[in-house]
Amino acid sequence: MLFKSHCYLTHKHGGIYIDAPYDEDFIDALKRHVPPEHRQWKPEIKQWWVSEKYAAQAERTARAHFENVMEV
């Protein structure tokens, strides 16, 4: 698997925000692992929000797709 550059994770508002470059494989994996009612694309800030219930799964998915995953 080829790793992409970076991804930032921020825990707030009862979940986790994911700021990452566009990656179709990552988005497909996130959608497979996190049910629609627990994730939301925030176009105004260009980040994914995932509920706390699936935050750990979202973080694992990010770490599987991005070389540098940083918590901010």
N, CA, C and O atoms as a Tripos MOL2 file, in Angstrom:
@<TRIPOS>MOLECULE
protein
  288   287    72     0     0
PROTEIN
NO_CHARGES

@<TRIPOS>ATOM
      1 N           0.8450   -1.1870    0.0000 N.3       1 MET1
      2 CA          0.0000    0.0000    0.0000 C.3       1 MET1
      3 C           0.8820    1.2390    0.0000 C.2       1 MET1
      4 O           1.8490    1.3150    0.7590 O.2       1 MET1
      5 N           0.5610    2.1940   -0.8330 N.am      2 LEU2
      6 CA          1.2890    3.4510   -0.9110 C.3       2 LEU2
      7 C           0.6640    4.4340    0.0690 C.2       2 LEU2
      8 O          -0.5310    4.7190   -0.0100 O.2       2 LEU2
      9 N           1.4790    4.9580    1.0030 N.am      3 PHE3
     10 CA          0.9730    5.9120    1.9760 C.3       3 PHE3
     11 C           0.9630    7.3220    1.4070 C.2       3 PHE3
     12 O           1.8960    7.7170    0.7090 O.2       3 PHE3
     13 N          -0.0680    8.0680    1.6970 N.am      4 LYS4
     14 CA         -0.1580    9.4670    1.3050 C.3       4 LYS4
     15 C           0.4290   10.3090    2.4300 C.2       4 LYS4
     16 O           0.6750    9.7950    3.5210 O.2       4 LYS4
     17 N           0.6480   11.5440    2.1890 N.am      5 SER5
     18 CA          1.3660   12.4390    3.0660 C.3       5 SER5
     19 C           0.8800   12.5390    4.5120 C.2       5 SER5
     20 O           1.4660   11.8960    5.3830 O.2       5 SER5
     21 N          -0.1280   13.2890    4.7950 N.am      6 HIS6
     22 CA         -0.4600   13.6280    6.1760 C.3       6 HIS6
     23 C          -1.9740   13.6790    6.4160 C.2       6 HIS6
     24 O          -2.7890   13.7020    5.4950 O.2       6 HIS6
     25 N          -2.2910   13.6940    7.7150 N.am      7 CYS7
     26 CA         -3.6780   13.7700    8.1550 C.3       7 CYS7
     27 C          -3.6670   14.3520    9.5630 C.2       7 CYS7
     28 O          -2.8100   14.0010   10.3750 O.2       7 CYS7
     29 N          -4.6130   15.2380    9.8550 N.am      8 TYR8
     30 CA         -4.7080   15.8450   11.1820 C.3       8 TYR8
     31 C          -6.0190   15.4160   11.8360 C.2       8 TYR8
     32 O          -7.0730   15.4240   11.2000 O.2       8 TYR8
     33 N          -5.9420   15.0420   13.1100 N.am      9 LEU9
     34 CA         -7.1170   14.6250   13.8710 C.3       9 LEU9
     35 C          -7.3170   15.5910   15.0350 C.2       9 LEU9
     36 O          -6.3680   15.9120   15.7500 O.2       9 LEU9
     37 N          -8.5440   16.0510   15.2220 N.am     10 THR10
     38 CA         -8.8710   16.9550   16.3230 C.3      10 THR10
     39 C         -10.0990   16.4190   17.0330 C.2      10 THR10
     40 O         -11.1500   16.2420   16.4170 O.2      10 THR10
     41 N          -9.9720   16.1600   18.3220 N.am     11 HIS11
     42 CA        -11.1020   15.6930   19.1290 C.3      11 HIS11
     43 C         -11.8470   16.9040   19.6720 C.2      11 HIS11
     44 O         -11.2950   17.6790   20.4530 O.2      11 HIS11
     45 N         -13.1130   17.0710   19.2550 N.am     12 LYS12
     46 CA        -13.9570   18.1390   19.7940 C.3      12 LYS12
     47 C         -15.3960   17.9170   19.3570 C.2      12 LYS12
     48 O         -15.6680   17.1570   18.4270 O.2      12 LYS12
     49 N         -16.3110   18.5910   20.0410 N.am     13 HIS13
     50 CA        -17.7450   18.5220   19.7240 C.3      13 HIS13
     51 C         -18.2710   17.0930   19.7040 C.2      13 HIS13
     52 O         -19.0640   16.7300   18.8360 O.2      13 HIS13
     53 N         -17.8280   16.2840   20.6610 N.am     14 GLY14
     54 CA        -18.3510   14.9340   20.7930 C.3      14 GLY14
     55 C         -17.9110   13.9720   19.7130 C.2      14 GLY14
     56 O         -18.6060   12.9980   19.4210 O.2      14 GLY14
     57 N         -16.7630   14.2390   19.1180 N.am     15 GLY15
     58 CA        -16.2720   13.3470   18.0720 C.3      15 GLY15
     59 C         -14.8690   13.7220   17.6480 C.2      15 GLY15
     60 O         -14.1130   14.3260   18.4090 O.2      15 GLY15
     61 N         -14.5350   13.3600   16.4370 N.am     16 ILE16
     62 CA        -13.2080   13.6330   15.9000 C.3      16 ILE16
     63 C         -13.3570   14.2750   14.5230 C.2      16 ILE16
     64 O         -14.1650   13.8370   13.7040 O.2      16 ILE16
     65 N         -12.5660   15.3170   14.2830 N.am     17 TYR17
     66 CA        -12.5060   15.9550   12.9690 C.3      17 TYR17
     67 C         -11.2700   15.4440   12.2570 C.2      17 TYR17
     68 O         -10.2010   15.3240   12.8550 O.2      17 TYR17
     69 N         -11.4210   15.1430   10.9760 N.am     18 ILE18
     70 CA        -10.3200   14.6120   10.1770 C.3      18 ILE18
     71 C         -10.0450   15.5940    9.0470 C.2      18 ILE18
     72 O         -10.9020   15.8480    8.2010 O.2      18 ILE18
     73 N          -8.8400   16.1390    9.0510 N.am     19 ASP19
     74 CA         -8.3910   17.0700    8.0140 C.3      19 ASP19
     75 C          -7.2990   16.3610    7.2240 C.2      19 ASP19
     76 O          -6.1970   16.1470    7.7280 O.2      19 ASP19
     77 N          -7.6120   15.9990    5.9900 N.am     20 ALA20
     78 CA         -6.6810   15.2110    5.1790 C.3      20 ALA20
     79 C          -6.8260   15.6020    3.7150 C.2      20 ALA20
     80 O          -7.8780   16.0880    3.2990 O.2      20 ALA20
     81 N          -5.7700   15.3890    2.9360 N.am     21 PRO21
     82 CA         -5.9050   15.6350    1.5040 C.3      21 PRO21
     83 C          -6.9030   14.6420    0.8950 C.2      21 PRO21
     84 O          -7.1230   13.5560    1.4320 O.2      21 PRO21
     85 N          -7.4930   15.0310   -0.2210 N.am     22 TYR22
     86 CA         -8.4630   14.1560   -0.8690 C.3      22 TYR22
     87 C          -7.7970   12.8300   -1.2400 C.2      22 TYR22
     88 O          -6.7500   12.8030   -1.8880 O.2      22 TYR22
     89 N          -8.4200   11.7470   -0.8210 N.am     23 ASP23
     90 CA         -7.9280   10.4090   -1.1290 C.3      23 ASP23
     91 C          -9.1400    9.4970   -1.2440 C.2      23 ASP23
     92 O          -9.7790    9.1770   -0.2410 O.2      23 ASP23
     93 N          -9.4530    9.0860   -2.4490 N.am     24 GLU24
     94 CA        -10.6530    8.2880   -2.7000 C.3      24 GLU24
     95 C         -10.6460    6.9810   -1.9090 C.2      24 GLU24
     96 O         -11.6890    6.5620   -1.4080 O.2      24 GLU24
     97 N          -9.4860    6.3320   -1.7900 N.am     25 ASP25
     98 CA         -9.3930    5.0810   -1.0260 C.3      25 ASP25
     99 C          -9.7200    5.3060    0.4480 C.2      25 ASP25
    100 O         -10.4220    4.5040    1.0630 O.2      25 ASP25
    101 N          -9.2080    6.4040    1.0100 N.am     26 PHE26
    102 CA         -9.4950    6.7180    2.4100 C.3      26 PHE26
    103 C         -10.9820    6.9750    2.6060 C.2      26 PHE26
    104 O         -11.5800    6.4640    3.5520 O.2      26 PHE26
    105 N         -11.5800    7.7590    1.7240 N.am     27 ILE27
    106 CA        -13.0030    8.0750    1.8450 C.3      27 ILE27
    107 C         -13.8480    6.8110    1.7350 C.2      27 ILE27
    108 O         -14.7930    6.6320    2.5020 O.2      27 ILE27
    109 N         -13.5200    5.9410    0.7960 N.am     28 ASP28
    110 CA        -14.2470    4.6710    0.6610 C.3      28 ASP28
    111 C         -14.1310    3.8390    1.9330 C.2      28 ASP28
    112 O         -15.1210    3.2740    2.3970 O.2      28 ASP28
    113 N         -12.9270    3.7610    2.5000 N.am     29 ALA29
    114 CA        -12.7160    2.9830    3.7270 C.3      29 ALA29
    115 C         -13.4780    3.6050    4.8950 C.2      29 ALA29
    116 O         -14.1000    2.8940    5.6830 O.2      29 ALA29
    117 N         -13.4290    4.9290    5.0040 N.am     30 LEU30
    118 CA        -14.1500    5.6050    6.0840 C.3      30 LEU30
    119 C         -15.6450    5.3100    5.9750 C.2      30 LEU30
    120 O         -16.2980    5.0330    6.9820 O.2      30 LEU30
    121 N         -16.1810    5.3680    4.7750 N.am     31 LYS31
    122 CA        -17.6030    5.0970    4.5770 C.3      31 LYS31
    123 C         -17.9580    3.6320    4.8410 C.2      31 LYS31
    124 O         -19.0740    3.3350    5.2660 O.2      31 LYS31
    125 N         -17.0210    2.7180    4.5940 N.am     32 ARG32
    126 CA        -17.2620    1.2940    4.8920 C.3      32 ARG32
    127 C         -17.2610    1.0390    6.4000 C.2      32 ARG32
    128 O         -18.0280    0.2070    6.8830 O.2      32 ARG32
    129 N         -16.4140    1.7410    7.1440 N.am     33 HIS33
    130 CA        -16.2240    1.4550    8.5650 C.3      33 HIS33
    131 C         -17.0540    2.3140    9.5110 C.2      33 HIS33
    132 O         -17.2100    1.9680   10.6820 O.2      33 HIS33
    133 N         -17.5850    3.4280    9.0200 N.am     34 VAL34
    134 CA        -18.3570    4.3340    9.8790 C.3      34 VAL34
    135 C         -19.7390    4.5340    9.2560 C.2      34 VAL34
    136 O         -19.8490    5.0540    8.1460 O.2      34 VAL34
    137 N         -20.7930    4.1240    9.9660 N.am     35 PRO35
    138 CA        -22.1480    4.2770    9.4290 C.3      35 PRO35
    139 C         -22.4760    5.7500    9.1420 C.2      35 PRO35
    140 O         -21.9530    6.6420    9.8100 O.2      35 PRO35
    141 N         -23.3340    6.0000    8.1570 N.am     36 PRO36
    142 CA        -23.6600    7.3780    7.7570 C.3      36 PRO36
    143 C         -24.1250    8.2720    8.8990 C.2      36 PRO36
    144 O         -23.8060    9.4610    8.9210 O.2      36 PRO36
    145 N         -24.8730    7.7170    9.8450 N.am     37 GLU37
    146 CA        -25.3820    8.5410   10.9430 C.3      37 GLU37
    147 C         -24.2800    8.9310   11.9420 C.2      37 GLU37
    148 O         -24.5250    9.7230   12.8520 O.2      37 GLU37
    149 N         -23.0880    8.3870   11.7750 N.am     38 HIS38
    150 CA        -21.9720    8.6920   12.6740 C.3      38 HIS38
    151 C         -20.8370    9.4420   11.9750 C.2      38 HIS38
    152 O         -19.7590    9.6050   12.5470 O.2      38 HIS38
    153 N         -21.0690    9.8940   10.7520 N.am     39 ARG39
    154 CA        -20.0540   10.6670   10.0350 C.3      39 ARG39
    155 C         -20.7350   11.7570    9.2280 C.2      39 ARG39
    156 O         -21.8890   11.6270    8.8200 O.2      39 ARG39
    157 N         -19.9940   12.8360    9.0090 N.am     40 GLN40
    158 CA        -20.5420   13.9390    8.2130 C.3      40 GLN40
    159 C         -19.3970   14.7140    7.5760 C.2      40 GLN40
    160 O         -18.4210   15.0540    8.2450 O.2      40 GLN40
    161 N         -19.5200   14.9900    6.2950 N.am     41 TRP41
    162 CA        -18.5650   15.8450    5.5900 C.3      41 TRP41
    163 C         -18.9730   17.2900    5.8680 C.2      41 TRP41
    164 O         -20.1320   17.6610    5.6850 O.2      41 TRP41
    165 N         -18.0140   18.1010    6.3110 N.am     42 LYS42
    166 CA        -18.2470   19.5090    6.6160 C.3      42 LYS42
    167 C         -17.5980   20.3500    5.5090 C.2      42 LYS42
    168 O         -16.4260   20.7080    5.6230 O.2      42 LYS42
    169 N         -18.3420   20.6720    4.4380 N.am     43 PRO43
    170 CA        -17.7350   21.3620    3.2930 C.3      43 PRO43
    171 C         -17.1810   22.7420    3.6280 C.2      43 PRO43
    172 O         -16.2210   23.1880    3.0000 O.2      43 PRO43
    173 N         -17.7740   23.4270    4.6130 N.am     44 GLU44
    174 CA        -17.3160   24.7780    4.9470 C.3      44 GLU44
    175 C         -15.8940   24.7880    5.5330 C.2      44 GLU44
    176 O         -15.1860   25.7900    5.4330 O.2      44 GLU44
    177 N         -15.4840   23.6650    6.1440 N.am     45 ILE45
    178 CA        -14.1210   23.5690    6.6930 C.3      45 ILE45
    179 C         -13.3190   22.4580    6.0120 C.2      45 ILE45
    180 O         -12.1560   22.2290    6.3450 O.2      45 ILE45
    181 N         -13.9450   21.7780    5.0660 N.am     46 LYS46
    182 CA        -13.3160   20.6880    4.3060 C.3      46 LYS46
    183 C         -12.7150   19.6220    5.2190 C.2      46 LYS46
    184 O         -11.5540   19.2370    5.0740 O.2      46 LYS46
    185 N         -13.5390   19.1520    6.1680 N.am     47 GLN47
    186 CA        -13.1270   18.1050    7.1000 C.3      47 GLN47
    187 C         -14.2790   17.1340    7.3200 C.2      47 GLN47
    188 O         -15.4530   17.4780    7.1820 O.2      47 GLN47
    189 N         -13.9000   15.9110    7.6680 N.am     48 TRP48
    190 CA        -14.8840   14.9120    8.0800 C.3      48 TRP48
    191 C         -15.0520   15.0090    9.5830 C.2      48 TRP48
    192 O         -14.0790   15.2190   10.3080 O.2      48 TRP48
    193 N         -16.2800   14.8570   10.0570 N.am     49 TRP49
    194 CA        -16.5580   14.7230   11.4770 C.3      49 TRP49
    195 C         -17.0820   13.3150   11.6830 C.2      49 TRP49
    196 O         -17.9350   12.8450   10.9300 O.2      49 TRP49
    197 N         -16.5590   12.6310   12.7260 N.am     50 VAL50
    198 CA        -16.9990   11.2750   13.0690 C.3      50 VAL50
    199 C         -17.3490   11.2820   14.5520 C.2      50 VAL50
    200 O         -16.5970   11.8170   15.3660 O.2      50 VAL50
    201 N         -18.4840   10.6910   14.9050 N.am     51 SER51
    202 CA        -18.9280   10.6640   16.3020 C.3      51 SER51
    203 C         -17.9170    9.9340   17.1800 C.2      51 SER51
    204 O         -17.1180    9.1290   16.7020 O.2      51 SER51
    205 N         -17.9700   10.2290   18.4500 N.am     52 GLU52
    206 CA        -17.0560    9.6140   19.4150 C.3      52 GLU52
    207 C         -17.1520    8.0890   19.3890 C.2      52 GLU52
    208 O         -16.1570    7.3950   19.5970 O.2      52 GLU52
    209 N         -18.3470    7.5760   19.1340 N.am     53 LYS53
    210 CA        -18.5460    6.1240   19.0930 C.3      53 LYS53
    211 C         -17.6430    5.4540   18.0550 C.2      53 LYS53
    212 O         -17.1940    4.3290   18.2710 O.2      53 LYS53
    213 N         -17.3710    6.1240   16.9410 N.am     54 TYR54
    214 CA        -16.5440    5.5590   15.8730 C.3      54 TYR54
    215 C         -15.2060    6.2830   15.6990 C.2      54 TYR54
    216 O         -14.5070    6.0670   14.7090 O.2      54 TYR54
    217 N         -14.8540    7.1320   16.6490 N.am     55 ALA55
    218 CA        -13.6110    7.9080   16.5450 C.3      55 ALA55
    219 C         -12.3830    7.0020   16.4690 C.2      55 ALA55
    220 O         -11.4870    7.2510   15.6630 O.2      55 ALA55
    221 N         -12.3290    5.9650   17.2850 N.am     56 ALA56
    222 CA        -11.1710    5.0610   17.2690 C.3      56 ALA56
    223 C         -11.0690    4.3430   15.9230 C.2      56 ALA56
    224 O          -9.9680    4.1670   15.4010 O.2      56 ALA56
    225 N         -12.1910    3.9320   15.3650 N.am     57 GLN57
    226 CA        -12.1760    3.2810   14.0520 C.3      57 GLN57
    227 C         -11.7330    4.2580   12.9730 C.2      57 GLN57
    228 O         -10.9660    3.8910   12.0830 O.2      57 GLN57
    229 N         -12.2050    5.4900   13.0420 N.am     58 ALA58
    230 CA        -11.8010    6.5070   12.0690 C.3      58 ALA58
    231 C         -10.3010    6.7760   12.1600 C.2      58 ALA58
    232 O          -9.6380    6.9590   11.1390 O.2      58 ALA58
    233 N          -9.7700    6.8020   13.3760 N.am     59 GLU59
    234 CA         -8.3340    7.0130   13.5480 C.3      59 GLU59
    235 C          -7.5400    5.8430   12.9650 C.2      59 GLU59
    236 O          -6.5280    6.0600   12.2980 O.2      59 GLU59
    237 N          -7.9790    4.6220   13.2040 N.am     60 ARG60
    238 CA         -7.3050    3.4520   12.6160 C.3      60 ARG60
    239 C          -7.3390    3.5200   11.0890 C.2      60 ARG60
    240 O          -6.3520    3.2010   10.4260 O.2      60 ARG60
    241 N          -8.4650    3.9310   10.5430 N.am     61 THR61
    242 CA         -8.5920    4.0550    9.0900 C.3      61 THR61
    243 C          -7.6310    5.1150    8.5660 C.2      61 THR61
    244 O          -6.9770    4.9080    7.5440 O.2      61 THR61
    245 N          -7.5420    6.2390    9.2520 N.am     62 ALA62
    246 CA         -6.6130    7.2970    8.8410 C.3      62 ALA62
    247 C          -5.1710    6.8040    8.8990 C.2      62 ALA62
    248 O          -4.3960    7.0520    7.9750 O.2      62 ALA62
    249 N          -4.8050    6.1120    9.9680 N.am     63 ARG63
    250 CA         -3.4340    5.6140   10.1080 C.3      63 ARG63
    251 C          -3.0880    4.5690    9.0440 C.2      63 ARG63
    252 O          -1.9230    4.4150    8.6780 O.2      63 ARG63
    253 N          -4.0880    3.8630    8.5570 N.am     64 ALA64
    254 CA         -3.8530    2.8710    7.5070 C.3      64 ALA64
    255 C          -3.6450    3.5210    6.1330 C.2      64 ALA64
    256 O          -3.1120    2.8860    5.2230 O.2      64 ALA64
    257 N          -4.0640    4.7840    5.9800 N.am     65 HIS65
    258 CA         -4.0080    5.4480    4.6710 C.3      65 HIS65
    259 C          -3.0300    6.6070    4.5730 C.2      65 HIS65
    260 O          -2.6610    7.0120    3.4700 O.2      65 HIS65
    261 N          -2.6020    7.1460    5.7130 N.am     66 PHE66
    262 CA         -1.7250    8.3060    5.6830 C.3      66 PHE66
    263 C          -0.4490    8.0320    6.4730 C.2      66 PHE66
    264 O          -0.4820    7.4250    7.5430 O.2      66 PHE66
    265 N           0.6670    8.4880    5.9280 N.am     67 GLU67
    266 CA          1.9680    8.2490    6.5420 C.3      67 GLU67
    267 C           2.1180    8.9790    7.8770 C.2      67 GLU67
    268 O           2.6250    8.4120    8.8440 O.2      67 GLU67
    269 N           1.6820   10.2170    7.9270 N.am     68 ASN68
    270 CA          1.7970   11.0430    9.1390 C.3      68 ASN68
    271 C           0.4090   11.4150    9.6300 C.2      68 ASN68
    272 O          -0.2970   12.1860    8.9780 O.2      68 ASN68
    273 N           0.0140   10.8750   10.7710 N.am     69 VAL69
    274 CA         -1.2650   11.2090   11.3800 C.3      69 VAL69
    275 C          -0.9570   11.9260   12.6870 C.2      69 VAL69
    276 O          -0.3600   11.3570   13.6010 O.2      69 VAL69
    277 N          -1.3780   13.1910   12.7580 N.am     70 MET70
    278 CA         -1.0480   14.0120   13.9170 C.3      70 MET70
    279 C          -2.3240   14.4630   14.6250 C.2      70 MET70
    280 O          -3.3050   14.8410   13.9840 O.2      70 MET70
    281 N          -2.2940   14.4190   15.9360 N.am     71 GLU71
    282 CA         -3.4170   14.9240   16.7230 C.3      71 GLU71
    283 C          -3.1350   16.3710   17.0810 C.2      71 GLU71
    284 O          -2.0610   16.7080   17.5770 O.2      71 GLU71
    285 N          -4.1150   17.2190   16.8210 N.am     72 VAL72
    286 CA         -3.9590   18.6430   17.1120 C.3      72 VAL72
    287 C          -5.0730   19.1170   18.0250 C.2      72 VAL72
    288 O          -5.1170   20.2930   18.3870 O.2      72 VAL72
@<TRIPOS>BOND
     1     1     2 1
     2     2     3 1
     3     3     4 2
     4     3     5 am
     5     5     6 1
     6     6     7 1
     7     7     8 2
     8     7     9 am
     9     9    10 1
    10    10    11 1
    11    11    12 2
    12    11    13 am
    13    13    14 1
    14    14    15 1
    15    15    16 2
    16    15    17 am
    17    17    18 1
    18    18    19 1
    19    19    20 2
    20    19    21 am
    21    21    22 1
    22    22    23 1
    23    23    24 2
    24    23    25 am
    25    25    26 1
    26    26    27 1
    27    27    28 2
    28    27    29 am
    29    29    30 1
    30    30    31 1
    31    31    32 2
    32    31    33 am
    33    33    34 1
    34    34    35 1
    35    35    36 2
    36    35    37 am
    37    37    38 1
    38    38    39 1
    39    39    40 2
    40    39    41 am
    41    41    42 1
    42    42    43 1
    43    43    44 2
    44    43    45 am
    45    45    46 1
    46    46    47 1
    47    47    48 2
    48    47    49 am
    49    49    50 1
    50    50    51 1
    51    51    52 2
    52    51    53 am
    53    53    54 1
    54    54    55 1
    55    55    56 2
    56    55    57 am
    57    57    58 1
    58    58    59 1
    59    59    60 2
    60    59    61 am
    61    61    62 1
    62    62    63 1
    63    63    64 2
    64    63    65 am
    65    65    66 1
    66    66    67 1
    67    67    68 2
    68    67    69 am
    69    69    70 1
    70    70    71 1
    71    71    72 2
    72    71    73 am
    73    73    74 1
    74    74    75 1
    75    75    76 2
    76    75    77 am
    77    77    78 1
    78    78    79 1
    79    79    80 2
    80    79    81 am
    81    81    82 1
    82    82    83 1
    83    83    84 2
    84    83    85 am
    85    85    86 1
    86    86    87 1
    87    87    88 2
    88    87    89 am
    89    89    90 1
    90    90    91 1
    91    91    92 2
    92    91    93 am
    93    93    94 1
    94    94    95 1
    95    95    96 2
    96    95    97 am
    97    97    98 1
    98    98    99 1
    99    99   100 2
   100    99   101 am
   101   101   102 1
   102   102   103 1
   103   103   104 2
   104   103   105 am
   105   105   106 1
   106   106   107 1
   107   107   108 2
   108   107   109 am
   109   109   110 1
   110   110   111 1
   111   111   112 2
   112   111   113 am
   113   113   114 1
   114   114   115 1
   115   115   116 2
   116   115   117 am
   117   117   118 1
   118   118   119 1
   119   119   120 2
   120   119   121 am
   121   121   122 1
   122   122   123 1
   123   123   124 2
   124   123   125 am
   125   125   126 1
   126   126   127 1
   127   127   128 2
   128   127   129 am
   129   129   130 1
   130   130   131 1
   131   131   132 2
   132   131   133 am
   133   133   134 1
   134   134   135 1
   135   135   136 2
   136   135   137 am
   137   137   138 1
   138   138   139 1
   139   139   140 2
   140   139   141 am
   141   141   142 1
   142   142   143 1
   143   143   144 2
   144   143   145 am
   145   145   146 1
   146   146   147 1
   147   147   148 2
   148   147   149 am
   149   149   150 1
   150   150   151 1
   151   151   152 2
   152   151   153 am
   153   153   154 1
   154   154   155 1
   155   155   156 2
   156   155   157 am
   157   157   158 1
   158   158   159 1
   159   159   160 2
   160   159   161 am
   161   161   162 1
   162   162   163 1
   163   163   164 2
   164   163   165 am
   165   165   166 1
   166   166   167 1
   167   167   168 2
   168   167   169 am
   169   169   170 1
   170   170   171 1
   171   171   172 2
   172   171   173 am
   173   173   174 1
   174   174   175 1
   175   175   176 2
   176   175   177 am
   177   177   178 1
   178   178   179 1
   179   179   180 2
   180   179   181 am
   181   181   182 1
   182   182   183 1
   183   183   184 2
   184   183   185 am
   185   185   186 1
   186   186   187 1
   187   187   188 2
   188   187   189 am
   189   189   190 1
   190   190   191 1
   191   191   192 2
   192   191   193 am
   193   193   194 1
   194   194   195 1
   195   195   196 2
   196   195   197 am
   197   197   198 1
   198   198   199 1
   199   199   200 2
   200   199   201 am
   201   201   202 1
   202   202   203 1
   203   203   204 2
   204   203   205 am
   205   205   206 1
   206   206   207 1
   207   207   208 2
   208   207   209 am
   209   209   210 1
   210   210   211 1
   211   211   212 2
   212   211   213 am
   213   213   214 1
   214   214   215 1
   215   215   216 2
   216   215   217 am
   217   217   218 1
   218   218   219 1
   219   219   220 2
   220   219   221 am
   221   221   222 1
   222   222   223 1
   223   223   224 2
   224   223   225 am
   225   225   226 1
   226   226   227 1
   227   227   228 2
   228   227   229 am
   229   229   230 1
   230   230   231 1
   231   231   232 2
   232   231   233 am
   233   233   234 1
   234   234   235 1
   235   235   236 2
   236   235   237 am
   237   237   238 1
   238   238   239 1
   239   239   240 2
   240   239   241 am
   241   241   242 1
   242   242   243 1
   243   243   244 2
   244   243   245 am
   245   245   246 1
   246   246   247 1
   247   247   248 2
   248   247   249 am
   249   249   250 1
   250   250   251 1
   251   251   252 2
   252   251   253 am
   253   253   254 1
   254   254   255 1
   255   255   256 2
   256   255   257 am
   257   257   258 1
   258   258   259 1
   259   259   260 2
   260   259   261 am
   261   261   262 1
   262   262   263 1
   263   263   264 2
   264   263   265 am
   265   265   266 1
   266   266   267 1
   267   267   268 2
   268   267   269 am
   269   269   270 1
   270   270   271 1
   271   271   272 2
   272   271   273 am
   273   273   274 1
   274   274   275 1
   275   275   276 2
   276   275   277 am
   277   277   278 1
   278   278   279 1
   279   279   280 2
   280   279   281 am
   281   281   282 1
   282   282   283 1
   283   283   284 2
   284   283   285 am
   285   285   286 1
   286   286   287 1
   287   287   288 2
@<TRIPOS>SUBSTRUCTURE
     1 MET1         2 RESIDUE 1 A MET
     2 LEU2         6 RESIDUE 1 A LEU
     3 PHE3        10 RESIDUE 1 A PHE
     4 LYS4        14 RESIDUE 1 A LYS
     5 SER5        18 RESIDUE 1 A SER
     6 HIS6        22 RESIDUE 1 A HIS
     7 CYS7        26 RESIDUE 1 A CYS
     8 TYR8        30 RESIDUE 1 A TYR
     9 LEU9        34 RESIDUE 1 A LEU
    10 THR10       38 RESIDUE 1 A THR
    11 HIS11       42 RESIDUE 1 A HIS
    12 LYS12       46 RESIDUE 1 A LYS
    13 HIS13       50 RESIDUE 1 A HIS
    14 GLY14       54 RESIDUE 1 A GLY
    15 GLY15       58 RESIDUE 1 A GLY
    16 ILE16       62 RESIDUE 1 A ILE
    17 TYR17       66 RESIDUE 1 A TYR
    18 ILE18       70 RESIDUE 1 A ILE
    19 ASP19       74 RESIDUE 1 A ASP
    20 ALA20       78 RESIDUE 1 A ALA
    21 PRO21       82 RESIDUE 1 A PRO
    22 TYR22       86 RESIDUE 1 A TYR
    23 ASP23       90 RESIDUE 1 A ASP
    24 GLU24       94 RESIDUE 1 A GLU
    25 ASP25       98 RESIDUE 1 A ASP
    26 PHE26      102 RESIDUE 1 A PHE
    27 ILE27      106 RESIDUE 1 A ILE
    28 ASP28      110 RESIDUE 1 A ASP
    29 ALA29      114 RESIDUE 1 A ALA
    30 LEU30      118 RESIDUE 1 A LEU
    31 LYS31      122 RESIDUE 1 A LYS
    32 ARG32      126 RESIDUE 1 A ARG
    33 HIS33      130 RESIDUE 1 A HIS
    34 VAL34      134 RESIDUE 1 A VAL
    35 PRO35      138 RESIDUE 1 A PRO
    36 PRO36      142 RESIDUE 1 A PRO
    37 GLU37      146 RESIDUE 1 A GLU
    38 HIS38      150 RESIDUE 1 A HIS
    39 ARG39      154 RESIDUE 1 A ARG
    40 GLN40      158 RESIDUE 1 A GLN
    41 TRP41      162 RESIDUE 1 A TRP
    42 LYS42      166 RESIDUE 1 A LYS
    43 PRO43      170 RESIDUE 1 A PRO
    44 GLU44      174 RESIDUE 1 A GLU
    45 ILE45      178 RESIDUE 1 A ILE
    46 LYS46      182 RESIDUE 1 A LYS
    47 GLN47      186 RESIDUE 1 A GLN
    48 TRP48      190 RESIDUE 1 A TRP
    49 TRP49      194 RESIDUE 1 A TRP
    50 VAL50      198 RESIDUE 1 A VAL
    51 SER51      202 RESIDUE 1 A SER
    52 GLU52      206 RESIDUE 1 A GLU
    53 LYS53      210 RESIDUE 1 A LYS
    54 TYR54      214 RESIDUE 1 A TYR
    55 ALA55      218 RESIDUE 1 A ALA
    56 ALA56      222 RESIDUE 1 A ALA
    57 GLN57      226 RESIDUE 1 A GLN
    58 ALA58      230 RESIDUE 1 A ALA
    59 GLU59      234 RESIDUE 1 A GLU
    60 ARG60      238 RESIDUE 1 A ARG
    61 THR61      242 RESIDUE 1 A THR
    62 ALA62      246 RESIDUE 1 A ALA
    63 ARG63      250 RESIDUE 1 A ARG
    64 ALA64      254 RESIDUE 1 A ALA
    65 HIS65      258 RESIDUE 1 A HIS
    66 PHE66      262 RESIDUE 1 A PHE
    67 GLU67      266 RESIDUE 1 A GLU
    68 ASN68      270 RESIDUE 1 A ASN
    69 VAL69      274 RESIDUE 1 A VAL
    70 MET70      278 RESIDUE 1 A MET
    71 GLU71      282 RESIDUE 1 A GLU
    72 VAL72      286 RESIDUE 1 A VAL
